[in-house]
C-alpha cells in the first residue's frame, strides 16, 4: 500500500519579495547617509568658524604680549586666510608660527566679509579705521606696476593691534555645495572692537 506524503509548503521568498526588501534596504541606507552627510557638513562649517574664532583671539593675545601690529588677510577668490604682521612697513606672513600660517578653506564653504554698516557699530566707536589706514596700510605710491610676483600682497582687511583693538567685522561661512536638498545656512564670526570674537549659528539664510 502506498501512502501519499503531504506536500510541504515552500518557506523561501519569492523574487518579488526579495526585490521589495532590497528596495527598502536601499531606501533606508540612503536616508541614513543623507542625514549623516547633512550633519557632517554642518559640523564641518561650524568647526572652521570655531577654528578661526580661536585663532583671532589667540592672535590678539600674541600681538599684545609681543607688541606687534598684526592683521588677518582674507582672500575671497582663493578661499584662504592668513595672519600677517607689520615689519618694516610691510605686511608679511608669520611663517615661524604654525597657528598663523595660511589656511585654505574646503570647496564647500564660501566666505563673505562685512566691514561697514554693522549693527553694533556706533558713531563714537573707539576704533577709527581712517587713522589706522594712514599708519598701517600700504600706500598707492609704494605699489609698483610690474610682474605679478613683484606686486606686494594687499594689506589685511582685519587689523589686530598691540593695543588690544580689533577691526569691527562680520565674517560669514556659508554652505556652497552641490546638494540642493540641504537648506541654506551659515555660521558667522562677529568682531567688535576687542576680543573675544563672537560666533553665531547655524542660522538659515
C-alpha positions in Angstrom: 0.0 0.0 0.0 1.3 3.4 -1.0 0.9 6.4 1.2 1.0 9.8 -0.3 3.1 12.3 1.6 1.6 15.6 2.3 3.2 18.4 0.2 5.4 20.7 2.2 4.9 24.4 1.6 8.0 26.2 0.4 9.4 28.5 3.0 11.6 30.6 0.7 11.0 34.1 -0.5 9.6 34.9 -3.9 11.5 37.1 -6.3 9.1 40.0 -5.8 9.5 39.8 -2.0 13.3 39.9 -2.4 13.1 42.9 -4.7 10.9 44.8 -2.2 13.3 44.0 0.7 16.3 45.2 -1.3 14.5 48.4 -2.3 13.5 49.1 1.3 17.1 48.5 2.5 18.4 50.8 -0.2 15.9 53.5 0.8 16.9 53.2 4.5 20.6 53.4 3.7 20.1 56.5 1.5 18.1 58.3 4.2 20.7 57.5 6.9 23.5 58.6 4.6 21.8 61.8 3.8 21.2 62.6 7.4 24.8 61.8 8.2 26.0 63.9 5.3 24.0 66.9 6.3 25.2 66.6 9.9 28.8 66.3 8.7 28.6 69.4 6.5 27.0 71.5 9.3 29.7 70.3 11.8 32.5 70.9 9.2 31.5 74.5 8.6 30.9 75.1 12.3 34.4 73.7 13.1 36.0 76.0 10.5 34.3 79.0 12.1 35.3 77.9 15.6 38.9 77.4 14.5 39.2 80.9 13.1 37.4 82.3 16.2 40.0 80.8 18.4 42.9 81.9 16.2 41.8 85.6 16.2 41.5 85.6 20.0 45.0 83.9 20.1 46.4 86.4 17.7 45.2 89.3 19.7 46.9 88.0 22.9 50.0 87.3 20.8 50.0 90.9 19.4 49.6 92.4 22.9 52.3 90.3 24.5 54.8 90.9 21.7 53.8 94.4 20.9 53.1 93.6 17.3 50.7 95.1 14.8 49.0 92.1 13.2 46.3 91.5 10.8 44.1 88.9 9.1 44.2 88.8 5.3 41.3 87.0 3.7 41.4 86.1 0.0 37.7 85.6 -1.0 38.6 84.4 -4.5 41.1 81.8 -3.4 39.2 80.9 -0.3 42.2 81.3 2.0 43.1 83.3 5.1 46.4 84.0 6.8 47.7 86.1 9.7 50.4 88.8 8.9 52.4 91.2 11.0 53.8 94.7 10.1 57.5 94.5 9.6 59.5 97.4 8.2 56.3 99.0 6.8 55.4 95.7 5.0 52.7 93.2 5.9 54.5 89.8 6.0 53.2 86.3 6.8 54.1 84.9 10.2 55.9 81.9 8.9 57.6 80.9 12.2 54.2 80.2 13.9 52.2 77.2 12.6 49.0 78.5 14.1 49.1 81.7 12.0 50.0 80.2 8.6 47.8 80.3 5.5 44.8 78.0 5.6 42.7 77.1 2.6 39.0 76.5 3.2 37.2 73.5 1.8 35.5 74.0 -1.5 32.0 73.6 0.0 32.5 76.7 2.2 32.0 80.2 0.9 33.1 83.2 3.0 31.7 86.8 3.0 33.4 89.6 4.8 31.5 92.7 6.0 33.3 95.7 7.5 30.8 98.5 7.2 27.3 99.2 8.4 27.5 96.6 11.1 24.5 96.5 13.6 26.7 97.1 16.6 28.8 100.0 15.2 28.4 103.3 16.9 29.3 106.8 15.7 31.6 107.3 18.7 33.3 103.9 18.4 36.9 103.6 19.7 38.3 102.1 16.5 39.0 104.7 13.9 39.8 102.9 10.7 40.9 106.0 8.8 43.7 106.7 11.3 44.9 103.1 11.2 44.7 103.0 7.4 47.1 106.0 7.2 49.6 104.4 9.5 49.3 100.7 8.8 48.1 100.3 5.2 50.3 100.2 2.1 50.1 103.5 0.2 49.5 103.6 -3.5 52.9 105.2 -4.1 54.6 102.0 -2.7 52.9 99.7 -5.2 54.9 99.2 -8.3 53.5 98.0 -11.6 55.3 95.0 -12.9 55.3 91.3 -12.8 52.7 89.7 -10.6 55.4 88.2 -8.4 56.8 91.7 -7.7 53.4 93.2 -6.7 53.2 93.1 -2.9 50.1 91.5 -1.4 47.3 93.8 -0.2 47.2 94.8 3.5 44.9 92.8 5.8 41.3 93.7 6.0 41.1 93.0 9.7 43.7 94.7 12.0 44.7 93.1 15.3 46.7 95.7 17.2 49.1 95.6 20.1 46.7 98.0 21.9 44.1 95.2 22.0 41.9 96.9 19.4 40.3 95.0 16.6 38.7 96.0 13.3 34.9 95.6 13.7 33.8 92.9 11.2 31.4 90.1 10.4 32.6 87.1 8.6 30.0 84.6 7.2 30.7 80.9 6.4 28.0 79.5 4.1 27.5 76.1 2.5 28.4 76.3 -1.2 28.0 72.6 -2.1 26.1 70.9 -4.9 23.5 69.2 -2.7 20.4 71.4 -3.2 18.4 69.3 -0.8 20.3 70.9 2.1 18.6 74.1 3.4 21.0 77.0 3.0 22.6 78.0 6.3 25.6 79.9 7.7 27.8 80.5 10.7 29.2 84.0 11.4 32.0 85.4 13.4 31.3 88.9 14.8 34.2 91.0 16.0 33.6 94.3 17.7 36.5 96.5 18.9 38.2 94.0 21.2 38.2 90.2 21.8 36.6 87.9 22.3 35.1 87.3 18.9 31.5 86.0 18.9 30.3 83.0 16.9 26.6 82.6 15.9 24.9 79.8 14.0 23.9 77.7 12.3 21.4 80.2 11.1 19.1 79.9 8.0 19.9 82.2 5.1 
